[in-house]
Amino acid sequence: MLAAPGPAGPLPNLAVAGPGHYRLRVHARTLPWDENDPDAPLEEHLLVVYPGRSTDKVVHRPPG
């Protein structure tokens, strides 16, 4: 899991199986406000990357 306060820097190479097509799943969750720690993150993100065959983009839940 990558964690960084504020905006994250560049991600490492996510092509774990070498060149080719990959699928990316993004999970996000909001965290409760901690009034005792104003610098605590308000969101957490999880990126799941795995080899895939399709070149089609699929959005199951559009933003907004």
mmCIF file as Biopython writes it, N, C-alpha, C and O atoms, coordinates in Angstrom:
data_model
#
loop_
_atom_site.group_PDB
_atom_site.id
_atom_site.type_symbol
_atom_site.label_atom_id
_atom_site.label_alt_id
_atom_site.label_comp_id
_atom_site.label_asym_id
_atom_site.label_entity_id
_atom_site.label_seq_id
_atom_site.pdbx_PDB_ins_code
_atom_site.Cartn_x
_atom_site.Cartn_y
_atom_site.Cartn_z
_atom_site.occupancy
_atom_site.B_iso_or_equiv
_atom_site.auth_seq_id
_atom_site.auth_asym_id
_atom_site.pdbx_PDB_model_num
ATOM 1   N N  . MET A ? 1  ? 0.851   -1.177 0.000   1.0 0.0 1  A 1 
ATOM 2   C CA . MET A ? 1  ? 0.000   0.000  0.000   1.0 0.0 1  A 1 
ATOM 3   C C  . MET A ? 1  ? 0.892   1.233  0.000   1.0 0.0 1  A 1 
ATOM 4   O O  . MET A ? 1  ? 1.836   1.322  0.785   1.0 0.0 1  A 1 
ATOM 5   N N  . LEU A ? 2  ? 0.600   2.164  -0.862  1.0 0.0 2  A 1 
ATOM 6   C CA . LEU A ? 2  ? 1.340   3.421  -0.914  1.0 0.0 2  A 1 
ATOM 7   C C  . LEU A ? 2  ? 0.626   4.448  -0.062  1.0 0.0 2  A 1 
ATOM 8   O O  . LEU A ? 2  ? -0.590  4.609  -0.166  1.0 0.0 2  A 1 
ATOM 9   N N  . ALA A ? 3  ? 1.356   5.131  0.762   1.0 0.0 3  A 1 
ATOM 10  C CA . ALA A ? 3  ? 0.734   6.167  1.592   1.0 0.0 3  A 1 
ATOM 11  C C  . ALA A ? 3  ? 1.630   7.392  1.572   1.0 0.0 3  A 1 
ATOM 12  O O  . ALA A ? 3  ? 2.853   7.278  1.666   1.0 0.0 3  A 1 
ATOM 13  N N  . ALA A ? 4  ? 1.034   8.537  1.453   1.0 0.0 4  A 1 
ATOM 14  C CA . ALA A ? 4  ? 1.794   9.781  1.456   1.0 0.0 4  A 1 
ATOM 15  C C  . ALA A ? 4  ? 0.883   10.897 1.928   1.0 0.0 4  A 1 
ATOM 16  O O  . ALA A ? 4  ? -0.272  10.967 1.508   1.0 0.0 4  A 1 
ATOM 17  N N  . PRO A ? 5  ? 1.378   11.769 2.794   1.0 0.0 5  A 1 
ATOM 18  C CA . PRO A ? 5  ? 0.563   12.917 3.171   1.0 0.0 5  A 1 
ATOM 19  C C  . PRO A ? 5  ? 0.467   13.897 2.009   1.0 0.0 5  A 1 
ATOM 20  O O  . PRO A ? 5  ? 1.458   14.146 1.322   1.0 0.0 5  A 1 
ATOM 21  N N  . GLY A ? 6  ? -0.703  14.446 1.790   1.0 0.0 6  A 1 
ATOM 22  C CA . GLY A ? 6  ? -0.877  15.398 0.694   1.0 0.0 6  A 1 
ATOM 23  C C  . GLY A ? 6  ? -0.860  14.675 -0.639  1.0 0.0 6  A 1 
ATOM 24  O O  . GLY A ? 6  ? -1.004  13.454 -0.687  1.0 0.0 6  A 1 
ATOM 25  N N  . PRO A ? 7  ? -0.687  15.418 -1.719  1.0 0.0 7  A 1 
ATOM 26  C CA . PRO A ? 7  ? -0.666  14.796 -3.047  1.0 0.0 7  A 1 
ATOM 27  C C  . PRO A ? 7  ? 0.481   13.795 -3.158  1.0 0.0 7  A 1 
ATOM 28  O O  . PRO A ? 7  ? 1.616   14.088 -2.782  1.0 0.0 7  A 1 
ATOM 29  N N  . ALA A ? 8  ? 0.171   12.632 -3.669  1.0 0.0 8  A 1 
ATOM 30  C CA . ALA A ? 8  ? 1.185   11.585 -3.826  1.0 0.0 8  A 1 
ATOM 31  C C  . ALA A ? 8  ? 2.111   11.920 -4.979  1.0 0.0 8  A 1 
ATOM 32  O O  . ALA A ? 8  ? 1.721   12.595 -5.931  1.0 0.0 8  A 1 
ATOM 33  N N  . GLY A ? 9  ? 3.305   11.454 -4.883  1.0 0.0 9  A 1 
ATOM 34  C CA . GLY A ? 9  ? 4.278   11.620 -5.958  1.0 0.0 9  A 1 
ATOM 35  C C  . GLY A ? 9  ? 4.007   10.610 -7.054  1.0 0.0 9  A 1 
ATOM 36  O O  . GLY A ? 9  ? 2.950   9.979  -7.074  1.0 0.0 9  A 1 
ATOM 37  N N  . PRO A ? 10 ? 4.957   10.454 -7.968  1.0 0.0 10 A 1 
ATOM 38  C CA . PRO A ? 10 ? 4.762   9.498  -9.060  1.0 0.0 10 A 1 
ATOM 39  C C  . PRO A ? 10 ? 4.656   8.071  -8.528  1.0 0.0 10 A 1 
ATOM 40  O O  . PRO A ? 10 ? 5.302   7.715  -7.542  1.0 0.0 10 A 1 
ATOM 41  N N  . LEU A ? 11 ? 3.841   7.266  -9.187  1.0 0.0 11 A 1 
ATOM 42  C CA . LEU A ? 11 ? 3.683   5.877  -8.809  1.0 0.0 11 A 1 
ATOM 43  C C  . LEU A ? 11 ? 4.844   5.047  -9.352  1.0 0.0 11 A 1 
ATOM 44  O O  . LEU A ? 11 ? 5.461   5.427  -10.347 1.0 0.0 11 A 1 
ATOM 45  N N  . PRO A ? 12 ? 5.142   3.929  -8.716  1.0 0.0 12 A 1 
ATOM 46  C CA . PRO A ? 12 ? 6.156   3.032  -9.271  1.0 0.0 12 A 1 
ATOM 47  C C  . PRO A ? 12 ? 5.621   2.368  -10.533 1.0 0.0 12 A 1 
ATOM 48  O O  . PRO A ? 12 ? 4.449   2.528  -10.873 1.0 0.0 12 A 1 
ATOM 49  N N  . ASN A ? 13 ? 6.466   1.634  -11.218 1.0 0.0 13 A 1 
ATOM 50  C CA . ASN A ? 13 ? 6.060   0.901  -12.410 1.0 0.0 13 A 1 
ATOM 51  C C  . ASN A ? 13 ? 5.019   -0.138 -12.005 1.0 0.0 13 A 1 
ATOM 52  O O  . ASN A ? 13 ? 5.322   -1.044 -11.228 1.0 0.0 13 A 1 
ATOM 53  N N  . LEU A ? 14 ? 3.803   -0.019 -12.521 1.0 0.0 14 A 1 
ATOM 54  C CA . LEU A ? 14 ? 2.722   -0.919 -12.154 1.0 0.0 14 A 1 
ATOM 55  C C  . LEU A ? 14 ? 2.610   -2.124 -13.086 1.0 0.0 14 A 1 
ATOM 56  O O  . LEU A ? 14 ? 1.761   -2.988 -12.867 1.0 0.0 14 A 1 
ATOM 57  N N  . ALA A ? 15 ? 3.437   -2.198 -14.105 1.0 0.0 15 A 1 
ATOM 58  C CA . ALA A ? 15 ? 3.409   -3.304 -15.056 1.0 0.0 15 A 1 
ATOM 59  C C  . ALA A ? 15 ? 4.170   -4.491 -14.462 1.0 0.0 15 A 1 
ATOM 60  O O  . ALA A ? 15 ? 5.300   -4.781 -14.856 1.0 0.0 15 A 1 
ATOM 61  N N  . VAL A ? 16 ? 3.538   -5.163 -13.518 1.0 0.0 16 A 1 
ATOM 62  C CA . VAL A ? 16 ? 4.199   -6.212 -12.750 1.0 0.0 16 A 1 
ATOM 63  C C  . VAL A ? 16 ? 4.563   -7.439 -13.587 1.0 0.0 16 A 1 
ATOM 64  O O  . VAL A ? 16 ? 5.497   -8.162 -13.240 1.0 0.0 16 A 1 
ATOM 65  N N  . ALA A ? 17 ? 3.854   -7.680 -14.665 1.0 0.0 17 A 1 
ATOM 66  C CA . ALA A ? 17 ? 4.120   -8.858 -15.491 1.0 0.0 17 A 1 
ATOM 67  C C  . ALA A ? 17 ? 4.803   -8.481 -16.803 1.0 0.0 17 A 1 
ATOM 68  O O  . ALA A ? 17 ? 4.752   -9.253 -17.760 1.0 0.0 17 A 1 
ATOM 69  N N  . GLY A ? 18 ? 5.436   -7.323 -16.868 1.0 0.0 18 A 1 
ATOM 70  C CA . GLY A ? 18 ? 6.111   -6.902 -18.088 1.0 0.0 18 A 1 
ATOM 71  C C  . GLY A ? 18 ? 5.178   -6.192 -19.047 1.0 0.0 18 A 1 
ATOM 72  O O  . GLY A ? 18 ? 4.059   -5.833 -18.681 1.0 0.0 18 A 1 
ATOM 73  N N  . PRO A ? 19 ? 5.635   -5.986 -20.282 1.0 0.0 19 A 1 
ATOM 74  C CA . PRO A ? 19 ? 4.830   -5.254 -21.266 1.0 0.0 19 A 1 
ATOM 75  C C  . PRO A ? 19 ? 3.514   -5.968 -21.574 1.0 0.0 19 A 1 
ATOM 76  O O  . PRO A ? 19 ? 3.408   -7.189 -21.456 1.0 0.0 19 A 1 
ATOM 77  N N  . GLY A ? 20 ? 2.525   -5.184 -21.969 1.0 0.0 20 A 1 
ATOM 78  C CA . GLY A ? 20 ? 1.233   -5.748 -22.350 1.0 0.0 20 A 1 
ATOM 79  C C  . GLY A ? 20 ? 0.093   -4.903 -21.838 1.0 0.0 20 A 1 
ATOM 80  O O  . GLY A ? 20 ? 0.298   -3.800 -21.330 1.0 0.0 20 A 1 
ATOM 81  N N  . HIS A ? 21 ? -1.112  -5.426 -21.974 1.0 0.0 21 A 1 
ATOM 82  C CA . HIS A ? 21 ? -2.315  -4.736 -21.523 1.0 0.0 21 A 1 
ATOM 83  C C  . HIS A ? 21 ? -2.563  -5.064 -20.060 1.0 0.0 21 A 1 
ATOM 84  O O  . HIS A ? 21 ? -2.300  -6.174 -19.598 1.0 0.0 21 A 1 
ATOM 85  N N  . TYR A ? 22 ? -3.079  -4.064 -19.338 1.0 0.0 22 A 1 
ATOM 86  C CA . TYR A ? 22 ? -3.389  -4.231 -17.929 1.0 0.0 22 A 1 
ATOM 87  C C  . TYR A ? 22 ? -4.770  -3.682 -17.636 1.0 0.0 22 A 1 
ATOM 88  O O  . TYR A ? 22 ? -5.265  -2.800 -18.339 1.0 0.0 22 A 1 
ATOM 89  N N  . ARG A ? 23 ? -5.380  -4.205 -16.601 1.0 0.0 23 A 1 
ATOM 90  C CA . ARG A ? 23 ? -6.633  -3.686 -16.088 1.0 0.0 23 A 1 
ATOM 91  C C  . ARG A ? 23 ? -6.304  -2.950 -14.800 1.0 0.0 23 A 1 
ATOM 92  O O  . ARG A ? 23 ? -5.377  -3.324 -14.081 1.0 0.0 23 A 1 
ATOM 93  N N  . LEU A ? 24 ? -7.060  -1.914 -14.516 1.0 0.0 24 A 1 
ATOM 94  C CA . LEU A ? 24 ? -6.843  -1.115 -13.321 1.0 0.0 24 A 1 
ATOM 95  C C  . LEU A ? 24 ? -8.170  -0.951 -12.612 1.0 0.0 24 A 1 
ATOM 96  O O  . LEU A ? 24 ? -9.156  -0.520 -13.209 1.0 0.0 24 A 1 
ATOM 97  N N  . ARG A ? 25 ? -8.189  -1.296 -11.342 1.0 0.0 25 A 1 
ATOM 98  C CA . ARG A ? 25 ? -9.378  -1.079 -10.521 1.0 0.0 25 A 1 
ATOM 99  C C  . ARG A ? 25 ? -8.991  -0.097 -9.430  1.0 0.0 25 A 1 
ATOM 100 O O  . ARG A ? 25 ? -7.967  -0.263 -8.767  1.0 0.0 25 A 1 
ATOM 101 N N  . VAL A ? 26 ? -9.810  0.921  -9.247  1.0 0.0 26 A 1 
ATOM 102 C CA . VAL A ? 26 ? -9.532  1.973  -8.266  1.0 0.0 26 A 1 
ATOM 103 C C  . VAL A ? 26 ? -10.638 1.949  -7.215  1.0 0.0 26 A 1 
ATOM 104 O O  . VAL A ? 26 ? -11.825 1.996  -7.540  1.0 0.0 26 A 1 
ATOM 105 N N  . HIS A ? 27 ? -10.231 1.875  -5.968  1.0 0.0 27 A 1 
ATOM 106 C CA . HIS A ? 27 ? -11.162 1.952  -4.842  1.0 0.0 27 A 1 
ATOM 107 C C  . HIS A ? 27 ? -10.826 3.212  -4.056  1.0 0.0 27 A 1 
ATOM 108 O O  . HIS A ? 27 ? -9.653  3.538  -3.875  1.0 0.0 27 A 1 
ATOM 109 N N  . ALA A ? 28 ? -11.836 3.909  -3.594  1.0 0.0 28 A 1 
ATOM 110 C CA . ALA A ? 28 ? -11.619 5.111  -2.775  1.0 0.0 28 A 1 
ATOM 111 C C  . ALA A ? 28 ? -12.610 5.093  -1.622  1.0 0.0 28 A 1 
ATOM 112 O O  . ALA A ? 28 ? -13.752 4.658  -1.774  1.0 0.0 28 A 1 
ATOM 113 N N  . ARG A ? 29 ? -12.160 5.567  -0.477  1.0 0.0 29 A 1 
ATOM 114 C CA . ARG A ? 29 ? -13.075 5.704  0.650   1.0 0.0 29 A 1 
ATOM 115 C C  . ARG A ? 29 ? -12.735 6.957  1.427   1.0 0.0 29 A 1 
ATOM 116 O O  . ARG A ? 29 ? -11.573 7.350  1.533   1.0 0.0 29 A 1 
ATOM 117 N N  . THR A ? 30 ? -13.756 7.565  1.960   1.0 0.0 30 A 1 
ATOM 118 C CA . THR A ? 30 ? -13.550 8.745  2.785   1.0 0.0 30 A 1 
ATOM 119 C C  . THR A ? 30 ? -13.342 8.296  4.229   1.0 0.0 30 A 1 
ATOM 120 O O  . THR A ? 30 ? -13.866 7.268  4.658   1.0 0.0 30 A 1 
ATOM 121 N N  . LEU A ? 31 ? -12.578 9.078  4.956   1.0 0.0 31 A 1 
ATOM 122 C CA . LEU A ? 31 ? -12.286 8.798  6.351   1.0 0.0 31 A 1 
ATOM 123 C C  . LEU A ? 31 ? -12.937 9.864  7.215   1.0 0.0 31 A 1 
ATOM 124 O O  . LEU A ? 31 ? -13.130 10.994 6.767   1.0 0.0 31 A 1 
ATOM 125 N N  . PRO A ? 32 ? -13.273 9.522  8.429   1.0 0.0 32 A 1 
ATOM 126 C CA . PRO A ? 32 ? -13.885 10.534 9.300   1.0 0.0 32 A 1 
ATOM 127 C C  . PRO A ? 32 ? -12.890 11.633 9.654   1.0 0.0 32 A 1 
ATOM 128 O O  . PRO A ? 32 ? -11.689 11.393 9.776   1.0 0.0 32 A 1 
ATOM 129 N N  . TRP A ? 33 ? -13.409 12.823 9.813   1.0 0.0 33 A 1 
ATOM 130 C CA . TRP A ? 33 ? -12.593 13.974 10.189  1.0 0.0 33 A 1 
ATOM 131 C C  . TRP A ? 33 ? -12.074 13.771 11.603  1.0 0.0 33 A 1 
ATOM 132 O O  . TRP A ? 33 ? -12.845 13.438 12.503  1.0 0.0 33 A 1 
ATOM 133 N N  . ASP A ? 34 ? -10.775 13.968 11.809  1.0 0.0 34 A 1 
ATOM 134 C CA . ASP A ? 34 ? -10.168 13.864 13.138  1.0 0.0 34 A 1 
ATOM 135 C C  . ASP A ? 34 ? -9.770  15.268 13.570  1.0 0.0 34 A 1 
ATOM 136 O O  . ASP A ? 34 ? -8.739  15.788 13.142  1.0 0.0 34 A 1 
ATOM 137 N N  . GLU A ? 35 ? -10.588 15.876 14.415  1.0 0.0 35 A 1 
ATOM 138 C CA . GLU A ? 35 ? -10.316 17.269 14.815  1.0 0.0 35 A 1 
ATOM 139 C C  . GLU A ? 35 ? -9.046  17.386 15.647  1.0 0.0 35 A 1 
ATOM 140 O O  . GLU A ? 35 ? -8.504  18.482 15.786  1.0 0.0 35 A 1 
ATOM 141 N N  . ASN A ? 36 ? -8.560  16.277 16.202  1.0 0.0 36 A 1 
ATOM 142 C CA . ASN A ? 36 ? -7.305  16.298 16.960  1.0 0.0 36 A 1 
ATOM 143 C C  . ASN A ? 36 ? -6.079  16.214 16.059  1.0 0.0 36 A 1 
ATOM 144 O O  . ASN A ? 36 ? -4.966  16.498 16.501  1.0 0.0 36 A 1 
ATOM 145 N N  . ASP A ? 37 ? -6.272  15.827 14.806  1.0 0.0 37 A 1 
ATOM 146 C CA . ASP A ? 37 ? -5.166  15.720 13.850  1.0 0.0 37 A 1 
ATOM 147 C C  . ASP A ? 37 ? -5.608  16.315 12.518  1.0 0.0 37 A 1 
ATOM 148 O O  . ASP A ? 37 ? -6.042  15.581 11.630  1.0 0.0 37 A 1 
ATOM 149 N N  . PRO A ? 38 ? -5.503  17.643 12.363  1.0 0.0 38 A 1 
ATOM 150 C CA . PRO A ? 38 ? -5.983  18.276 11.124  1.0 0.0 38 A 1 
ATOM 151 C C  . PRO A ? 38 ? -5.195  17.868 9.884   1.0 0.0 38 A 1 
ATOM 152 O O  . PRO A ? 38 ? -5.651  18.111 8.766   1.0 0.0 38 A 1 
ATOM 153 N N  . ASP A ? 39 ? -4.024  17.254 10.052  1.0 0.0 39 A 1 
ATOM 154 C CA . ASP A ? 39 ? -3.237  16.815 8.898   1.0 0.0 39 A 1 
ATOM 155 C C  . ASP A ? 39 ? -3.530  15.375 8.505   1.0 0.0 39 A 1 
ATOM 156 O O  . ASP A ? 39 ? -2.928  14.859 7.564   1.0 0.0 39 A 1 
ATOM 157 N N  . ALA A ? 40 ? -4.439  14.724 9.206   1.0 0.0 40 A 1 
ATOM 158 C CA . ALA A ? 40 ? -4.788  13.339 8.878   1.0 0.0 40 A 1 
ATOM 159 C C  . ALA A ? 40 ? -5.472  13.292 7.510   1.0 0.0 40 A 1 
ATOM 160 O O  . ALA A ? 40 ? -6.193  14.221 7.147   1.0 0.0 40 A 1 
ATOM 161 N N  . PRO A ? 41 ? -5.252  12.220 6.753   1.0 0.0 41 A 1 
ATOM 162 C CA . PRO A ? 41 ? -5.882  12.130 5.425   1.0 0.0 41 A 1 
ATOM 163 C C  . PRO A ? 41 ? -7.398  12.029 5.534   1.0 0.0 41 A 1 
ATOM 164 O O  . PRO A ? 41 ? -7.929  11.497 6.509   1.0 0.0 41 A 1 
ATOM 165 N N  . LEU A ? 42 ? -8.086  12.548 4.518   1.0 0.0 42 A 1 
ATOM 166 C CA . LEU A ? 42 ? -9.545  12.485 4.460   1.0 0.0 42 A 1 
ATOM 167 C C  . LEU A ? 42 ? -10.034 11.394 3.513   1.0 0.0 42 A 1 
ATOM 168 O O  . LEU A ? 42 ? -11.217 11.055 3.499   1.0 0.0 42 A 1 
ATOM 169 N N  . GLU A ? 43 ? -9.107  10.847 2.719   1.0 0.0 43 A 1 
ATOM 170 C CA . GLU A ? 43 ? -9.450  9.780  1.780   1.0 0.0 43 A 1 
ATOM 171 C C  . GLU A ? 43 ? -8.321  8.770  1.751   1.0 0.0 43 A 1 
ATOM 172 O O  . GLU A ? 43 ? -7.161  9.092  2.010   1.0 0.0 43 A 1 
ATOM 173 N N  . GLU A ? 44 ? -8.687  7.543  1.431   1.0 0.0 44 A 1 
ATOM 174 C CA . GLU A ? 44 ? -7.708  6.501  1.136   1.0 0.0 44 A 1 
ATOM 175 C C  . GLU A ? 44 ? -8.036  5.930  -0.230  1.0 0.0 44 A 1 
ATOM 176 O O  . GLU A ? 44 ? -9.203  5.822  -0.606  1.0 0.0 44 A 1 
ATOM 177 N N  . HIS A ? 45 ? -6.994  5.564  -0.972  1.0 0.0 45 A 1 
ATOM 178 C CA . HIS A ? 45 ? -7.177  5.007  -2.309  1.0 0.0 45 A 1 
ATOM 179 C C  . HIS A ? 45 ? -6.419  3.689  -2.412  1.0 0.0 45 A 1 
ATOM 180 O O  . HIS A ? 45 ? -5.330  3.539  -1.858  1.0 0.0 45 A 1 
ATOM 181 N N  . LEU A ? 46 ? -7.002  2.752  -3.119  1.0 0.0 46 A 1 
ATOM 182 C CA . LEU A ? 46 ? -6.366  1.474  -3.380  1.0 0.0 46 A 1 
ATOM 183 C C  . LEU A ? 46 ? -6.390  1.253  -4.885  1.0 0.0 46 A 1 
ATOM 184 O O  . LEU A ? 46 ? -7.450  1.313  -5.509  1.0 0.0 46 A 1 
ATOM 185 N N  . LEU A ? 47 ? -5.228  0.997  -5.467  1.0 0.0 47 A 1 
ATOM 186 C CA . LEU A ? 47 ? -5.118  0.684  -6.892  1.0 0.0 47 A 1 
ATOM 187 C C  . LEU A ? 47 ? -4.797  -0.795 -7.029  1.0 0.0 47 A 1 
ATOM 188 O O  . LEU A ? 47 ? -3.844  -1.287 -6.424  1.0 0.0 47 A 1 
ATOM 189 N N  . VAL A ? 48 ? -5.589  -1.504 -7.823  1.0 0.0 48 A 1 
ATOM 190 C CA . VAL A ? 48 ? -5.356  -2.915 -8.094  1.0 0.0 48 A 1 
ATOM 191 C C  . VAL A ? 48 ? -5.045  -3.023 -9.584  1.0 0.0 48 A 1 
ATOM 192 O O  . VAL A ? 48 ? -5.859  -2.647 -10.427 1.0 0.0 48 A 1 
ATOM 193 N N  . VAL A ? 49 ? -3.871  -3.535 -9.894  1.0 0.0 49 A 1 
ATOM 194 C CA . VAL A ? 49 ? -3.424  -3.646 -11.287 1.0 0.0 49 A 1 
ATOM 195 C C  . VAL A ? 49 ? -3.163  -5.116 -11.585 1.0 0.0 49 A 1 
ATOM 196 O O  . VAL A ? 49 ? -2.485  -5.805 -10.823 1.0 0.0 49 A 1 
ATOM 197 N N  . TYR A ? 50 ? -3.715  -5.593 -12.713 1.0 0.0 50 A 1 
ATOM 198 C CA . TYR A ? 50 ? -3.504  -6.983 -13.087 1.0 0.0 50 A 1 
ATOM 199 C C  . TYR A ? 50 ? -3.524  -7.089 -14.605 1.0 0.0 50 A 1 
ATOM 200 O O  . TYR A ? 50 ? -4.159  -6.277 -15.278 1.0 0.0 50 A 1 
ATOM 201 N N  . PRO A ? 51 ? -2.824  -8.094 -15.151 1.0 0.0 51 A 1 
ATOM 202 C CA . PRO A ? 51 ? -2.800  -8.257 -16.615 1.0 0.0 51 A 1 
ATOM 203 C C  . PRO A ? 51 ? -4.209  -8.481 -17.148 1.0 0.0 51 A 1 
ATOM 204 O O  . PRO A ? 51 ? -5.032  -9.134 -16.506 1.0 0.0 51 A 1 
ATOM 205 N N  . GLY A ? 52 ? -4.474  -7.932 -18.326 1.0 0.0 52 A 1 
ATOM 206 C CA . GLY A ? 52 ? -5.780  -8.090 -18.952 1.0 0.0 52 A 1 
ATOM 207 C C  . GLY A ? 52 ? -5.641  -8.197 -20.452 1.0 0.0 52 A 1 
ATOM 208 O O  . GLY A ? 52 ? -4.621  -7.800 -21.017 1.0 0.0 52 A 1 
ATOM 209 N N  . ARG A ? 53 ? -6.657  -8.729 -21.099 1.0 0.0 53 A 1 
ATOM 210 C CA . ARG A ? 53 ? -6.606  -8.920 -22.550 1.0 0.0 53 A 1 
ATOM 211 C C  . ARG A ? 53 ? -7.347  -7.847 -23.322 1.0 0.0 53 A 1 
ATOM 212 O O  . ARG A ? 53 ? -7.005  -7.575 -24.473 1.0 0.0 53 A 1 
ATOM 213 N N  . SER A ? 54 ? -8.339  -7.239 -22.729 1.0 0.0 54 A 1 
ATOM 214 C CA . SER A ? 54 ? -9.192  -6.300 -23.437 1.0 0.0 54 A 1 
ATOM 215 C C  . SER A ? 54 ? -8.537  -4.926 -23.542 1.0 0.0 54 A 1 
ATOM 216 O O  . SER A ? 54 ? -7.800  -4.509 -22.649 1.0 0.0 54 A 1 
ATOM 217 N N  . THR A ? 55 ? -8.813  -4.233 -24.634 1.0 0.0 55 A 1 
ATOM 218 C CA . THR A ? 55 ? -8.367  -2.851 -24.790 1.0 0.0 55 A 1 
ATOM 219 C C  . THR A ? 55 ? -9.525  -1.885 -24.587 1.0 0.0 55 A 1 
ATOM 220 O O  . THR A ? 55 ? -9.346  -0.670 -24.662 1.0 0.0 55 A 1 
ATOM 221 N N  . ASP A ? 56 ? -10.731 -2.434 -24.327 1.0 0.0 56 A 1 
ATOM 222 C CA . ASP A ? 56 ? -11.911 -1.584 -24.114 1.0 0.0 56 A 1 
ATOM 223 C C  . ASP A ? 56 ? -11.886 -0.978 -22.726 1.0 0.0 56 A 1 
ATOM 224 O O  . ASP A ? 56 ? -11.504 -1.635 -21.758 1.0 0.0 56 A 1 
ATOM 225 N N  . LYS A ? 57 ? -12.295 0.280  -22.631 1.0 0.0 57 A 1 
ATOM 226 C CA . LYS A ? 57 ? -12.413 0.952  -21.351 1.0 0.0 57 A 1 
ATOM 227 C C  . LYS A ? 57 ? -13.824 0.722  -20.820 1.0 0.0 57 A 1 
ATOM 228 O O  . LYS A ? 57 ? -14.805 0.940  -21.530 1.0 0.0 57 A 1 
ATOM 229 N N  . VAL A ? 58 ? -13.919 0.284  -19.575 1.0 0.0 58 A 1 
ATOM 230 C CA . VAL A ? 58 ? -15.220 0.029  -18.953 1.0 0.0 58 A 1 
ATOM 231 C C  . VAL A ? 58 ? -15.308 0.865  -17.673 1.0 0.0 58 A 1 
ATOM 232 O O  . VAL A ? 58 ? -14.441 0.770  -16.804 1.0 0.0 58 A 1 
ATOM 233 N N  . VAL A ? 59 ? -16.347 1.676  -17.562 1.0 0.0 59 A 1 
ATOM 234 C CA . VAL A ? 59 ? -16.595 2.453  -16.347 1.0 0.0 59 A 1 
ATOM 235 C C  . VAL A ? 59 ? -17.896 1.949  -15.752 1.0 0.0 59 A 1 
ATOM 236 O O  . VAL A ? 59 ? -18.960 2.094  -16.354 1.0 0.0 59 A 1 
ATOM 237 N N  . HIS A ? 60 ? -17.810 1.354  -14.564 1.0 0.0 60 A 1 
ATOM 238 C CA . HIS A ? 60 ? -19.008 0.813  -13.921 1.0 0.0 60 A 1 
ATOM 239 C C  . HIS A ? 60 ? -19.764 1.868  -13.118 1.0 0.0 60 A 1 
ATOM 240 O O  . HIS A ? 60 ? -20.984 1.791  -12.975 1.0 0.0 60 A 1 
ATOM 241 N N  . ARG A ? 61 ? -19.047 2.836  -12.604 1.0 0.0 61 A 1 
ATOM 242 C CA . ARG A ? 61 ? -19.695 3.897  -11.840 1.0 0.0 61 A 1 
ATOM 243 C C  . ARG A ? 61 ? -19.013 5.215  -12.205 1.0 0.0 61 A 1 
ATOM 244 O O  . ARG A ? 61 ? -17.956 5.534  -11.659 1.0 0.0 61 A 1 
ATOM 245 N N  . PRO A ? 62 ? -19.600 5.978  -13.112 1.0 0.0 62 A 1 
ATOM 246 C CA . PRO A ? 62 ? -18.976 7.248  -13.511 1.0 0.0 62 A 1 
ATOM 247 C C  . PRO A ? 62 ? -18.912 8.220  -12.319 1.0 0.0 62 A 1 
ATOM 248 O O  . PRO A ? 62 ? -19.767 8.172  -11.435 1.0 0.0 62 A 1 
ATOM 249 N N  . PRO A ? 63 ? -17.904 9.097  -12.297 1.0 0.0 63 A 1 
ATOM 250 C CA . PRO A ? 63 ? -17.787 10.055 -11.212 1.0 0.0 63 A 1 
ATOM 251 C C  . PRO A ? 63 ? -18.981 11.023 -11.190 1.0 0.0 63 A 1 
ATOM 252 O O  . PRO A ? 63 ? -19.584 11.327 -12.219 1.0 0.0 63 A 1 
ATOM 253 N N  . GLY A ? 64 ? -19.292 11.487 -9.982  1.0 0.0 64 A 1 
ATOM 254 C CA . GLY A ? 64 ? -20.349 12.491 -9.851  1.0 0.0 64 A 1 
ATOM 255 C C  . GLY A ? 64 ? -21.607 11.929 -9.544  1.0 0.0 64 A 1 
ATOM 256 O O  . GLY A ? 64 ? -22.591 12.656 -9.404  1.0 0.0 64 A 1 
#
